[in-house]
Amino acid sequence: MGSASRLISFRESLLRWFRAHRRDLPWRRTRDPYRIWLAEIMLQQTRVAAVIPFYEHFLDRLPSIQALAAAPESEVLRLWSGLGYYTRARNLHRAAREIVSRFKGRFPTTPEEALSLPGIGRYTAAAVLSMACGEPLAVLDGNVARVLARLGAVRGDLRSPRRWDELQRRAQLLLAPESPGEWNQAMMELGATVCTPRRPSCRLCPLARFCRTRARGLTSAIPGKRRKLAPVRIEVAAALLLDPGGRTLLLRPDLSRDADRQGGAGELARVFSRLWQFPAVVVRGKARPKESAARTALRTHLRGRLGLPEVARLPCTPLEAARHSVTFRQITLRPYLYHVPRIPRLPGARFAPLGDLGHLPVSGATRKLARLALAELSARA
């Protein structure tokens, strides 16, 4: 950054801009570590607009660390349902219980203690401790990394370990020590609203005169493209059982595991986030004559794995397929609607109205399947 006076000017420029243009977000109106921590976990891989209603509803039901720790996991997952990436919710719940048992219900105040909790890494620890406690710890996420890369004209994949470590050191050097929480929010805000991945608004940027990338005309080239994992395509067949009262069958993850030895159980767990789901199976192998591979796999699963031969023999209606994605996995959901005289009883299974699954923790994939069945039933009515 050069001289001390230039660094001071750099910091003042960004903070002045942030104070004038910051978005009014609910987690910016508090210094409660719990509320800031919850927001940071929800915001991981999720857009701000999508997070706000979940954040407010979650706090209405679980307003403190103690309330979160005392809640059953099923309630935490239900409140999280629809937000995705459910490991975040499970780790949040586990961490709250550890905070109650190890830290007397108060969020830890040192990085070492915070990092010892489930689901809390370097970024989250720095975010919560800087914003809630004023600890001089710089955050580094995708938005901040992009801002730093453009300021310093850093080429290449920013997520490579060597570059990421260098960006972390640079973030710490630039941090305004007298207002670390505000500084971190300003850096993230700049990356989210001005220094965006494509077509950054350089004319509106408070740091334009400090930016090497802009000076060199390299805005479209920096940051470099990130290496992406090749997409994995998965096909899942699901059985939606419907009785005359409109109820359907949902299984716990341990009841819905695919018997395939090549990872079907793990794939289903990722598709349905280890939440309540319809009976389902990963489609593999060849189809029987005059029958789709998905239907064949599902019949075999119902008859063998779940022990429901009477359901497997029933006629069923194939519904419109749906696309779903989880990280780099591209999933085709193939639902089949079975009208049954009564829902079969399986240990640990649940009956629920097909049109009202909101009282159970279910994933986006399960919701999609339910909507397809409801649309079919509505079209018939």
N, C-alpha and C positions, 0 to 999 in steps of 0.2 A: 504493500500500500504506500510505501515511501515514508515521508516525514510524519512526525507526530501530529503536526497541524493538519496534514491532509487526512489522517485517520480520524481526527476529531470532526473535520468537515464531512467526511463520509458518513460517520455515525449520525451526526445532526441532520444531514439531508434525509436519511432513511426514516429516522424517528419523527421528523417534522411531517413527512409525507404520510406516515402511518397514522398519526394522530388526526390528520385531516381527512383521510380516506378509508379508514378501517371499517370493515363490515361489522354490524351490530349482531354478534352471535351470542347465544345464551351462556356459553362457557367462558366468555370474556367478561361477564358481569360478576365474577366471583373469584375468590382466592382460596376456596375450599379445595384441598387436595383431592378429595373424593370426586367432586364434580369435574375437575380438570382431568383427572385420570380416566374417568368414564368416557369423557369426550375424546380423549386421545386414542383410547382403544377402539371406540366406535368409528373414528375417522380413518382407521387403517384400511386402505383399499376401498374406501367408500366415500361418495361425494357428500359435501356439506349439506346440500339440500335434502338428501335422503336421510341423513343422520338426525336432523333437528327433531322431527316428530318422535322418533324412537327415543332419543335422549330425554325429551321432556316427559314422555309417558313412563319411561323406566324410573326416572326420579320421583314421579308421582307415587309409584308403588314401592320403590326402595330408595328412600331419601338419604340414607347414610350407609357407611361401611358396615355398621352393626346390623342394619336391616338386610343388607345384601348377604352378609355371612349367615344370618339366621334363616334365610329363605331356602326352600328345597331347590335342588338343581333344576327340577322340572319347571318351576315357576320362572327361574332366571332364563331358561331356554325359551319358554313361552313368550316372555317379554322381548326376547331377542329375535323371535321368529319373523322372518322376512328380511332381516338385515344381512344374513349370510355370514360365512366364515365363523362357524359356531365354536370353533376352538377358542376364539377370543372370549366368548361368554363363559366357557368352562374355566378357562384360566383366570378370568376376572373373579369368578366365584371362589375358586380355590385360594386365590391371593387374598381376598377379603377375609376368609376364614383364618389364614395365616396371620394377617394383620391383627385380628382380634386375639389370637392365641399367643403371638410372639411380641406384638408391639402395643398391647393394651388398647386396640381399636383405633390407633392413630397411624396415619400413613407415615412410613419411615422418613427420616430427615437427612439421611446420608445416601450417596449413590450406591455404596456397597450393600447397605441394607435393602434398598429398593430393588437392586439387581438380583437379590436372592429370592424375589417373589416370582411365582409362575406368570409367564406372559409379559414380563417387564424386561425390555432390553435397554440398550444404551440411549436410544432416542426417547423412549417413554419416560425413563428416569430423569433425563435432562429436562424434558418438557414440563413434567409435574413439579420438579424441585425448583426450576427457575421461575415458573409462573406462580406457584403457590408459596414458595419459601424464599425467593430471591437468591437462590444459589447461582453462582456465575458459571453455568454449564451451557454450552452451545448445543443446539439440536442440529441434526443432519437428517433430512428426509429427501424425497425426490425433488420437491420444490426448491429447497435450500441448496441442494447440490447443483441444480440447474443454474440458479442465480450465481453461485460461486464459480461454476465452470465458465460462464459467459464473462464474468468480471475478469477472470484470469486467463481467458482463452485456452481453457484446458480441453484438449482433444481426446477422442477415444471413448470407450465404454466407462462411464462413471462408476458403475457397480463393480468393476474389477477391484479386488481387495487393495491393491497398491494405491489406486487413484482415490478410492473411498477413504482410506486412512489419511491421505494427504488433504482431501477436502475437509475431513474432520478437524485436522490441525489448523487449517485455514479458517474454518468457522470459529474455532476457539480464539484465535488471534484477533479476529474482527469484532468479537462480542463486546457490546457496551457493558462494562462490569457494573455500572451503577443502576442499570435497569435491564437485567438479563431476560426477564420474562417478556417484557414489552419488545425487546430487541428480537427475540426468537419469533414472536408472533409477527413482527414486521417483516422479517426475512421470509417467513412462510407465506404471508399475505402477498408480498411482492411476486413470489413465484407463482402463486395461484391466480393472480388477477392481472399482472402486467408482463412479467417475464415468463410467459407461457411457452409450452413446448413448440407450438407452431404459431407463426406470425406474432411474435412478441411486440408489445406497444412501446417501442423504444422512445418515441417522442414524449410519452407520459412518464417515463421512468425517472425517478429522483436520483438514480445512480448512473445515468447515461454518460456523464462526463468522466466517470471512473472506469468505464467498461472497455476492456481491451478488444473484446469480440466486436463490438460496434465500431470501434476505431479502425479495425482491420477489415471490416466488411465481411465478417464470417458468421453472421447471425444464423444463417440457414444451415451452416455446417456444424455448429456447436450448440448443444452437446452431440456427440456421435451416437449412432444408433446402438441400442442395447441388444445384446445377443438374446434371442428368444428361444425357448424350448419348442421343439417341433410339436405340433398339435397331436394329441392322441384321441382317436375316434372310438366312442363306446356306444353300443346299442343296448338299451334296457327295455325289457318287456315287463309290464305291470298289470296285475289283475285287480280291477275295481269291482268288488262284490257289493251288490245292492239288494237289500231285502224290501218287502212291500212297504215297510215304514220309512224307507229312505235312508236307512242306516248302512254304514259300510264298515269294513274290517281294516284295522290298522295294527301293525306289528311293531314290537320293539326291535331295535337293531340286532340283538342276539338271536331273535327268532327269524329274521329275514335274510340271514347270511346265505350267500351263494355257496353251494357245495363244491364248486370248481376249485381245484388245487392251484390254479395258476393266477390267483389273485382276485377272483370274482367278489369275495367278501369285502376285500379292501376297496375295490372299485365302487361297490354299492354303498359302502360307508361314506365315501367321498361324494357320491351323487346325492345322497339323502342326508348328509351331515350328521349321521348317527342319531337321527331324530325319528319320531313315529312316522311310519311310511306304509304304503300299500304293499302287499306281497309282490315281490319283483325279483328278477333274475337277469344277469348279464347274458346276452345272446351270443352263443358260440356254436360252431358246428354247422352241419347241413340240415336242411329242412326235409321233412317227410314228403312223400308225393302229395300234391294238391294242398299243401299247407306251408305257411311261411315259417322261416327259421325262428322268428320271434314267438309265434304261437306254439311251435313244437317245444321250444325251451320252456315256455311258461307252463304248458301242460305237464311236462316232466317234473318241473319244480313243484307244482301244486300236488301232484300225485306222490312224488317220492320224498322230497325234502320236507314238505309241510304236512304230508299225510292226509291230503284232501282229495281222494280219488273221485268222490261223488261230485265235487266242483269241477275237477278236470274233465269229466265226461259231459258237462253241460254245454249247450251252445253258447257262444259269446259274440259280442259285436266289436269288431275292431274300430277304434276311434281314430281321429286325425292324429298323426304323429306330431310331436312338439320338439323343438330344439332347445337345448339347455347347455350352459357352459359353466365349468368350475375350473378356474385358473386356465391351464392350457388344454383341458379336456373338453372336447366337443361331443356332446351327448345327444343321441336321438332317443326320445322317450316314446315307446309304442304301447299305448294303453288298450286294454280289452275289458269291456263291460260285461259282467256276469250278473244276471238276475237270478237270485237264489231265494228259495222259500224262507230260509232263515240263515242268519249268519253263523257259521260253524264256530264252535268254542275251542279256542286254543289257549294253553296256559300263558298268562301274561299279556294276551291280546286285548285290544280295546274296541268297543263299538262306538261309533260317532255318527251324527247326521252328516251326510256327504256335503251338504250345503253350509255346514257350520263346523269347521275344524279349528276355529280361532281359540278354543280353550285348551288346545294341545300344542306343544312345540313341534312344528312341522317345517320342513324346508321349502324353498321355492319350487323345487322339482315336484314335490307332493302337491303343492297348491296348483301348479300347472295341470297336473293330471286330473285333479278334482274339477277344475274349470272346464276341461275338455268334456268330461262326463256330464257335467251340468248343462253345457251347451247342447249336447246330443239330446238329453232329456227334454230340454226346453223346445228344441226343434220338433220333437215328436208330439209335444202336447198340443 
